[in-house]
Every structure is written in C-alpha cells, then in structure tokens.
Amino acid sequence: MLVALPAGVGLAALREPVVRLLFMRGAFDENDLAMTVFALLCFSFGLAGQCLGPVLTRGFYALQDTATPVKVGVCTVGLNLVFSLLLIRPLAHGGLALANSLAATFNMVVLFYLLARKVPGFGVKNALFFAAGAAVASLLAGGSAAFVDGYLAGVLAGGTAVLALRLVMDSLAGLLVFAGVCEMLKLDEYLYIKDLLRRAFLRGMNFIRARPLYRSR
C-alpha cells in the first residue's frame, strides 16, 4: 500500500504527460491521447486493489483456506460484469476500466475483512490508520506533482527529452511531499524502509572507507 497508493494517485495526477511521453508519436493522435488518458485515470483508482488482492489471498492459503478466495473471486468477477454493463454506456471504454477498478477494490476490502476475522490480533486499527495516513500522503503528493507539472508545462517546451525531464521533476516533487508527510505521521512501514536505506548507505560508506588505497608508483 505504501507503493500502490502514491503510484495510483501519481498516475492519476500526471496521466496526460505520462501517456504523451510513452505513446504520442506515429499514428497516435490527440483523440487517441484523450481516450488513453481517460482510461488510465479510471484504471488508477484500482491500483491498490490490484496490488493487495494477491497478497491477502496468500494469507488465506497460509491458513489452508483455498475456498474463501475462490468465493470472493467469483463475486468479484460478477460485480465486475455488473459494473461494466452499468458504466459502459455513460463512460464508454472508461466505464470498463472503472468497473475493473471498483471490482478490484471490492475484492481487496472483502478479503481484508474476512482475513481479519480469521486471524486473532490482526491489527485492524493499525492497518486502517496506516492506510489513512498513506492515502493522505498520496493525495498531497499527487496534488503537489500536478501543481509542479502545471507550472513546468508553461515554462518548459520541447520534445521528448524535455517532457521526460518535466516528469522527473514532477515525480521528485511528489516524492518529497510524500516522504515529508509520512515522516510527520510516523508511518511504521515508511520508517522501516527509511531505516533499511540508511543502514545500506552506511554499509556502503564503511565498505568504501575500508578498501585499501594503492598509490601508483
């Protein structure tokens, strides 16, 4: 979730420059761009569900319960079909993408609820607090990235290289805001990853310092 939520929000916030960078060449015209951007927006809502669904399913497998994920999966497929039929007329191809996202989110929520009931001390409150904190950090980061992109779009003009540079700067702005909010909220998983990176950096520095230095004669 620490990766999936900001990634989903980031794709939604920077969907236009991302699609333009990846596909805007050859026979891919402005109409294709608009359609793909809309589909990416609808798909981005379900990224967390797509990522967490398989992880939660493995929790049931570890408990020797293979029936529950299958039952939830069947319900998810049925719900995806219903949403697709309801949304395809008003939203066209975006409706199919949004239906997939809604079904994936449903799958994640139901699996989480059922797994929490099966495992004593699952830590539901901690998980929900973390999810809320990650969501807040992701939204602020996405907003910051979109703000920077809006400014850079009027300043930087050019071809593919300039657009790639613009996206890198947008992503760095969002990443800094995301890290800052996670630091303020003291999210455990963020602090754990930060500590891992710090220790890896220190090990690398110690390795460099410990290497013998040879002078050429």
SELUM-494425 format. One record per atom (N, C-alpha, C): residue in three letters; x, y, z. Coordinates in steps of 0.02 Angstrom, whole numbers, padded with zeros to 5 digits, always signed. Each point is the difference from the previous one (the first is absolute). Layout:
N
ALAXYZ;...
# end
This chain:
217
MET+00041-00060+00000;MET-00041+00060+00000;MET+00043+00063+00000;LEU+00058-00005+00032;LEU+00045+00057+00002;LEU+00025+00018-00070;VAL+00000-00047-00045;VAL+00021+00012-00069;VAL-00061+00009-00046;ALA-00051-00042+00010;ALA-00057+00000-00046;ALA-00041+00064+00005;LEU-00012+00025+00060;LEU-00042+00060+00006;LEU+00033+00061-00033;PRO+00063+00017+00016;PRO+00030+00058-00035;PRO+00009-00011-00074;ALA+00012-00063-00020;ALA+00007-00014-00072;ALA-00066+00012-00036;GLY-00056-00022+00031;GLY-00065+00011-00031;GLY-00018+00073-00004;VAL+00012+00037+00054;VAL-00015+00072+00001;VAL+00046+00036-00049;GLY+00063-00021-00003;GLY+00047+00031-00046;GLY-00020-00010-00072;LEU-00022-00061-00018;LEU-00023-00013-00068;LEU-00061+00043-00017;ALA-00045+00008+00049;ALA-00059+00041-00012;ALA+00019+00073-00009;ALA+00047+00024+00040;ALA+00019+00071-00002;ALA+00041+00016-00062;LEU+00042-00046-00022;LEU+00045+00013-00057;LEU-00018-00041-00061;ARG-00062-00019-00006;ARG-00021-00046-00052;ARG+00013+00028-00070;GLU-00012+00064-00010;GLU+00008+00029-00068;GLU+00073+00001-00022;PRO+00046+00027+00040;PRO+00070-00001-00023;PRO+00029-00071-00004;VAL-00023-00046+00043;VAL+00025-00068-00003;VAL-00020-00033-00066;VAL-00063+00005-00018;VAL-00023-00030-00062;VAL+00031+00034-00060;ARG+00007+00066+00004;ARG+00030+00037-00056;ARG+00073-00022-00010;LEU+00037-00010+00055;LEU+00069-00021-00006;LEU+00006-00070-00029;LEU-00043-00045+00022;LEU+00007-00070-00020;LEU-00026-00014-00071;PHE-00054+00033-00020;PHE-00035-00021-00061;PHE-00008+00054-00054;MET+00011+00064+00017;MET-00018+00053-00048;MET+00051+00006-00057;ARG-00006-00047-00046;ARG+00043+00001-00059;ARG-00032-00044-00054;GLY+00022+00007-00061;GLY-00028-00041-00054;GLY-00073+00015-00012;ALA-00040-00054-00003;ALA-00072+00007-00014;ALA-00041+00016+00061;PHE+00032+00007+00057;PHE-00036+00014+00063;PHE-00015+00075+00002;ASP-00064+00019-00008;ASP-00018+00070-00005;ASP-00031+00026+00065;GLU-00025+00062-00001;GLU-00027+00031+00060;GLU-00062-00036+00025;ASN-00041-00026-00045;ASN-00059-00038+00022;ASN+00020-00064+00036;ASP+00051-00034-00026;ASP+00026-00059+00034;ASP+00028+00018+00068;LEU+00033+00057+00003;LEU+00028+00024+00064;LEU-00055+00010+00051;ALA-00053+00035-00020;ALA-00055+00014+00047;ALA-00034-00065+00024;MET-00010-00048-00044;MET-00031-00063+00019;MET+00044-00040+00048;THR+00065-00002-00014;THR+00046-00037+00042;THR+00008+00033+00068;VAL+00002+00066+00001;VAL+00005+00036+00064;VAL-00060-00014+00044;PHE-00059-00002-00030;PHE-00061-00014+00038;PHE+00000-00071+00027;ALA+00022-00047-00040;ALA+00004-00070+00022;ALA+00050-00008+00057;LEU+00057+00034-00006;LEU+00051-00004+00052;LEU-00026+00029+00066;LEU-00037+00055-00004;LEU-00030+00029+00060;LEU-00046-00051+00034;CYS-00042-00033-00038;CYS-00047-00048+00029;CYS+00036-00061+00028;PHE+00053-00022-00034;PHE+00038-00058+00025;PHE+00039+00017+00063;SER+00022+00063+00007;SER+00043+00019+00056;SER-00037-00007+00067;PHE-00067+00006-00001;PHE-00038-00007+00062;PHE+00005-00070+00030;GLY+00013-00049-00041;GLY+00001-00069+00025;GLY+00069-00029+00009;LEU+00052+00042-00004;LEU+00068-00027+00005;LEU+00013-00032+00068;ALA-00022+00031+00053;ALA+00010-00028+00067;ALA-00034-00068+00007;GLY-00061-00005-00026;GLY-00036-00063+00003;GLY+00034-00054-00040;GLN+00026+00019-00059;GLN+00035-00049-00042;GLN+00063-00025+00034;CYS+00034+00043+00037;CYS+00062-00019+00034;CYS-00013-00041+00063;LEU-00050+00020+00039;LEU-00011-00032+00065;LEU-00041-00063-00004;GLY-00040-00008-00053;GLY-00040-00061-00006;GLY+00041-00063+00003;PRO+00052-00008-00041;PRO+00041-00062+00003;PRO+00034-00009+00068;VAL+00021+00054+00032;VAL+00033-00006+00065;VAL-00048-00027+00052;LEU-00061+00027+00002;LEU-00050-00024+00048;LEU-00021-00072-00015;THR-00003-00017-00064;THR-00017-00069-00018;THR+00050-00049+00028;ARG+00063+00018-00001;ARG+00052-00045+00028;ARG-00009-00009+00075;GLY-00029+00049+00033;GLY-00015-00008+00071;GLY-00048-00057+00012;PHE-00051-00007-00042;PHE-00047-00056+00006;PHE+00034-00066-00017;TYR+00044+00000-00051;TYR+00035-00061-00017;TYR+00044-00023+00058;ALA+00030+00048+00035;ALA+00042-00018+00058;ALA-00041-00033+00056;LEU-00064+00016+00002;LEU-00045-00030+00049;LEU-00034-00063-00027;GLN+00023-00024-00056;GLN-00029-00059-00032;GLN-00073+00011-00021;ASP-00016+00061-00015;ASP-00068+00017-00022;ASP+00003+00023-00072;THR-00016-00044-00046;THR+00000+00018-00071;THR-00070+00016-00026;ALA-00051-00016+00040;ALA-00069+00009-00023;ALA-00020+00074+00003;THR+00019+00034+00054;THR-00023+00070+00008;THR+00024+00045-00057;PRO+00065-00002-00019;PRO+00020+00043-00056;PRO-00036-00015-00065;VAL-00016-00065-00011;VAL-00037-00018-00060;VAL-00070+00030+00000;LYS-00034-00006+00058;LYS-00068+00028+00005;LYS+00001+00076-00010;VAL+00048+00033+00032;VAL+00004+00073-00008;VAL+00018+00017-00072;GLY+00043-00041-00031;GLY+00018+00013-00070;GLY-00059-00006-00046;VAL-00043-00050+00011;VAL-00060-00008-00041;VAL-00046+00061+00008;CYS-00009+00023+00062;CYS-00041+00060+00012;CYS+00031+00061-00034;THR+00067+00003+00001;THR+00035+00057-00031;THR-00011+00001-00075;VAL+00005-00059-00031;VAL-00012-00004-00073;VAL-00071+00020-00016;GLY-00048-00023+00039;GLY-00070+00018-00012;GLY-00012+00075+00009;LEU+00031+00028+00051;LEU-00007+00072+00012;LEU+00032+00040-00057;ASN+00057-00025-00024;ASN+00033+00034-00056;ASN-00045+00001-00061;LEU-00035-00055-00013;LEU-00046-00004-00056;LEU-00057+00049+00008;VAL-00029+00002+00060;VAL-00056+00046+00013;VAL+00021+00072-00009;PHE+00057+00019+00030;PHE+00025+00069-00007;PHE+00015+00017-00073;SER+00027-00049-00036;SER+00016+00012-00071;SER-00063+00016-00040;LEU-00053-00038+00012;LEU-00063+00011-00035;LEU-00031+00068+00019;LEU+00009+00020+00063;LEU-00029+00063+00023;LEU+00040+00061-00024;LEU+00066-00008-00005;LEU+00042+00058-00012;LEU+00022+00008-00073;ILE-00007-00052-00040;ILE+00026+00005-00068;ILE-00039+00050-00043;ARG-00064+00007+00014;ARG-00039+00048-00040;ARG+00019+00073+00016;PRO+00001+00020+00064;PRO+00017+00070+00013;PRO+00075+00016-00007;LEU+00044-00049+00012;LEU+00072+00014+00001;LEU+00039-00035-00056;ALA-00035-00038-00042;ALA+00033-00036-00056;ALA+00056-00045+00026;HIS+00059+00003-00032;HIS+00054-00044+00020;HIS+00024+00015+00071;GLY-00008+00062+00022;GLY+00018+00018+00069;GLY-00043-00037+00050;GLY-00062-00014-00019;GLY-00044-00037+00045;GLY+00025-00071+00014;LEU+00029-00032-00051;LEU+00029-00066+00010;LEU+00060+00003+00047;ALA+00042+00051-00009;ALA+00058+00009+00043;ALA-00022+00014+00072;LEU-00050+00044+00008;LEU-00024+00016+00067;LEU-00033-00060+00033;ALA-00036-00040-00039;ALA-00031-00060+00027;ALA+00053-00048+00027;ASN+00054-00007-00037;ASN+00055-00042+00023;ASN+00030+00027+00065;SER+00007+00066+00005;SER+00028+00030+00061;SER-00046-00010+00059;LEU-00065+00010-00010;LEU-00048-00008+00055;LEU-00002-00072+00023;ALA+00002-00047-00046;ALA-00001-00071+00018;ALA+00063-00019+00038;ALA+00058+00025-00022;ALA+00063-00015+00034;ALA+00000+00029+00071;THR-00029+00059+00008;THR-00004+00030+00067;THR-00048-00040+00045;PHE-00056-00022-00028;PHE-00046-00043+00037;PHE+00035-00064+00022;ASN+00037-00030-00045;ASN+00037-00062+00016;ASN+00048+00011+00058;MET+00036+00056-00002;MET+00048+00016+00053;MET-00034+00009+00067;VAL-00054+00039+00001;VAL-00034+00016+00063;VAL-00030-00063+00031;VAL-00033-00041-00041;VAL-00032-00060+00026;VAL+00052-00050+00025;LEU+00054-00009-00037;LEU+00053-00046+00022;LEU+00032+00024+00066;PHE+00010+00065+00005;PHE+00029+00028+00061;PHE-00047-00012+00060;TYR-00064+00013-00010;TYR-00049-00009+00054;TYR-00003-00073+00022;LEU-00003-00046-00047;LEU-00006-00071+00016;LEU+00065-00027+00031;LEU+00057+00023-00024;LEU+00063-00023+00029;LEU+00009+00026+00071;ALA-00022+00062+00012;ALA+00004+00028+00067;ALA-00043-00040+00049;ARG-00056-00025-00023;ARG-00043-00041+00043;ARG+00031-00068+00016;LYS+00041-00026-00045;LYS+00028-00066+00009;LYS+00064+00000+00042;VAL+00034+00058+00002;VAL+00065+00003+00033;VAL-00006+00044+00062;PRO+00006-00028+00060;PRO-00002+00040+00062;PRO+00060+00048+00002;GLY-00013+00060+00023;GLY+00053+00049+00005;GLY+00025+00024-00067;PHE-00043+00003-00049;PHE+00019+00019-00068;PHE+00022+00074-00002;GLY-00021+00039+00048;GLY+00020+00071+00001;GLY-00038+00042-00049;VAL-00067-00006+00002;VAL-00041+00037-00049;VAL+00007+00075+00009;LYS+00000+00024+00062;LYS+00005+00072+00012;LYS+00066+00028-00026;ASN+00054-00036+00013;ASN+00065+00022-00025;ASN+00001+00001-00076;ALA-00029-00051-00030;ALA-00001-00004-00073;ALA-00041+00057-00030;LEU-00057+00014+00030;LEU-00042+00054-00025;LEU+00033+00068+00011;PHE+00034+00009+00057;PHE+00036+00063+00012;PHE+00055+00009-00052;PHE+00036-00054-00014;PHE+00053+00004-00050;PHE-00029+00016-00069;ALA-00056-00034-00018;ALA-00030+00012-00065;ALA-00023+00072-00007;ALA-00030+00027+00054;ALA-00023+00069-00001;ALA+00059+00048-00007;GLY+00053-00013+00037;GLY+00059+00043-00004;GLY+00032-00003-00068;ALA+00006-00060-00028;ALA+00029-00007-00067;ALA-00043+00034-00053;ALA-00067-00003+00010;ALA-00046+00032-00047;ALA+00008+00076+00003;VAL+00004+00028+00060;VAL+00009+00073+00007;VAL+00066+00021-00031;ALA+00054-00036+00015;ALA+00065+00016-00028;ALA-00001-00004-00076;SER-00035-00051-00027;SER-00004-00009-00072;SER-00038+00057-00034;LEU-00055+00020+00030;LEU-00040+00054-00029;LEU+00038+00066+00000;LEU+00035+00014+00055;LEU+00040+00062+00003;LEU+00057-00003-00050;ALA+00031-00059-00006;ALA+00055-00007-00048;ALA-00025+00007-00071;GLY-00058-00031-00015;GLY-00028+00006-00067;GLY-00019+00071-00017;GLY-00028+00035+00049;GLY-00017+00071-00011;GLY+00062+00042-00013;SER+00053-00014+00037;SER+00063+00037-00010;SER+00030-00014-00068;ALA-00001-00064-00020;ALA+00026-00018-00066;ALA-00039+00033-00056;ALA-00067+00001+00007;ALA-00042+00032-00051;ALA+00013+00075-00002;PHE+00010+00032+00058;PHE+00013+00072+00003;PHE+00066+00016-00035;VAL+00052-00040+00016;VAL+00066+00012-00032;VAL-00005-00012-00075;ASP-00037-00051-00020;ASP-00007-00014-00071;ASP-00036+00057-00036;GLY-00051+00027+00032;GLY-00035+00056-00031;GLY+00045+00060-00010;TYR+00045+00012+00049;TYR+00047+00055-00007;TYR+00052-00014-00053;LEU+00028-00061+00000;LEU+00053-00017-00048;LEU-00026-00004-00071;ALA-00064-00018-00008;ALA-00029-00004-00067;ALA+00003+00068-00035;GLY-00005+00054+00039;GLY+00003+00067-00030;GLY+00070+00027-00007;VAL+00048-00034+00032;VAL+00070+00024-00001;VAL+00043-00041-00047;LEU-00007-00067+00006;LEU+00041-00044-00041;LEU-00039-00020-00063;ALA+00030+00013-00056;ALA-00031-00019-00064;ALA+00053-00035-00042;GLY-00019-00055-00030;GLY+00048-00037-00040;GLY-00025-00069-00018;GLY+00047-00043-00017;GLY-00018-00067-00022;GLY-00003-00050+00056;THR+00017-00062-00018;THR-00006-00056+00047;THR+00046+00008+00060;ALA+00061+00023-00012;ALA+00048+00007+00055;ALA-00025+00051+00052;VAL-00026+00055-00024;VAL-00026+00052+00045;VAL-00060-00026+00039;LEU-00044-00037-00033;LEU-00058-00029+00034;LEU+00021-00050+00053;ALA+00051-00041-00016;ALA+00026-00048+00049;ALA+00029+00036+00060;LEU+00037+00055-00012;LEU+00028+00039+00054;LEU-00055+00030+00043;ARG-00052+00024-00032;ARG-00058+00028+00036;ARG-00033-00052+00046;LEU-00007-00061-00025;LEU-00030-00054+00040;LEU+00045-00019+00059;VAL+00066+00000-00012;VAL+00047-00015+00055;VAL-00007+00052+00055;MET-00004+00063-00019;MET-00006+00054+00050;MET-00067-00004+00036;ASP-00053-00016-00037;ASP-00066-00010+00031;ASP+00003-00056+00052;SER+00031-00055-00019;SER+00003-00059+00044;SER+00042+00015+00062;LEU+00055+00036-00009;LEU+00042+00017+00058;LEU-00038+00045+00049;ALA-00038+00047-00027;ALA-00040+00044+00044;ALA-00051-00041+00039;GLY-00035-00045-00035;GLY-00049-00043+00035;GLY+00033-00045+00050;LEU+00058-00028-00017;LEU+00035-00045+00046;LEU+00022+00036+00063;LEU+00025+00061-00007;LEU+00021+00038+00059;LEU-00058+00015+00046;VAL-00057+00020-00029;VAL-00059+00013+00041;VAL-00025-00063+00033;PHE+00000-00056-00037;PHE-00023-00064+00028;PHE+00044-00021+00058;ALA+00066+00006-00008;ALA+00046-00019+00053;ALA-00008+00046+00061;GLY-00010+00064-00012;GLY-00009+00047+00055;GLY-00063-00014+00041;VAL-00055-00015-00035;VAL-00063-00015+00036;VAL+00006-00065+00038;CYS+00030-00051-00031;CYS+00010-00064+00034;CYS+00044+00008+00062;GLU+00050+00044-00006;GLU+00044+00014+00058;GLU-00040+00033+00056;MET-00043+00047-00017;MET-00040+00034+00051;MET-00049-00048+00033;LEU-00029-00044-00039;LEU-00049-00047+00027;LEU+00032-00061+00033;LYS+00066-00007-00007;LYS+00037-00056+00030;LYS-00029-00067-00022;LEU-00010-00008-00064;LEU-00026-00064-00025;LEU+00054-00054+00006;ASP-00018-00055+00032;ASP+00049-00051+00017;ASP+00037-00027-00062;GLU-00037-00016-00052;GLU+00031-00030-00059;GLU+00049+00048-00033;TYR-00019+00064-00001;TYR+00045+00050-00029;TYR+00064+00005+00042;LEU-00008+00003+00066;LEU+00059+00004+00043;LEU+00044-00062-00006;TYR-00032-00058-00011;TYR+00038-00062-00008;TYR+00042+00003-00064;ILE-00031+00021-00055;ILE+00037+00006-00063;ILE+00054+00052+00005;LYS-00014+00055+00033;LYS+00049+00053+00009;LYS+00060-00026+00039;ASP-00012-00040+00051;ASP+00055-00028+00040;ASP+00041-00050-00042;LEU-00034-00040-00041;LEU+00035-00046-00044;LEU+00047+00037-00048;LEU-00026+00054-00030;LEU+00041+00039-00046;LEU+00058+00033+00036;ARG-00012+00025+00060;ARG+00054+00032+00038;ARG+00055-00050+00016;ARG-00019-00060+00022;ARG+00050-00050+00017;ARG+00038-00024-00062;ALA-00036-00006-00056;ALA+00034-00019-00062;ALA+00050+00053-00021;PHE-00019+00063+00008;PHE+00046+00055-00017;PHE+00061-00001+00045;LEU-00010-00011+00065;LEU+00057-00001+00047;LEU+00046-00059-00015;ARG-00029-00058-00017;ARG+00041-00058-00018;ARG+00042+00015-00062;GLY-00031+00033-00048;GLY+00036+00017-00061;GLY+00058+00048+00015;MET-00013+00050+00042;MET+00053+00048+00018;MET+00056-00034+00039;ASN-00018-00045+00046;ASN+00051-00035+00039;ASN+00042-00045-00046;PHE-00033-00031-00050;PHE+00037-00042-00047;PHE+00050+00041-00040;ILE-00021+00059-00021;ILE+00044+00043-00039;ILE+00059+00023+00042;ARG-00013+00017+00064;ARG+00054+00024+00043;ARG+00048-00056+00018;ALA-00026-00062+00003;ALA+00043-00056+00019;ALA+00044-00026-00056;ARG-00014+00019-00062;ARG+00040-00024-00056;ARG+00070+00030+00003;PRO+00052-00042-00010;PRO+00068+00028+00001;PRO+00012+00045-00060;LEU+00035+00051+00012;LEU+00017+00048-00053;LEU+00069-00015-00026;TYR+00008-00008-00065;TYR+00064-00014-00030;TYR+00022+00061-00042;ARG+00060+00019+00011;ARG+00027+00056-00040;ARG+00044-00028-00055;SER-00011+00027-00058;SER+00041-00022-00056;SER+00070+00029+00007;ARG+00049-00041-00015;ARG+00069+00022+00005;ARG+00032+00002-00070;
# end
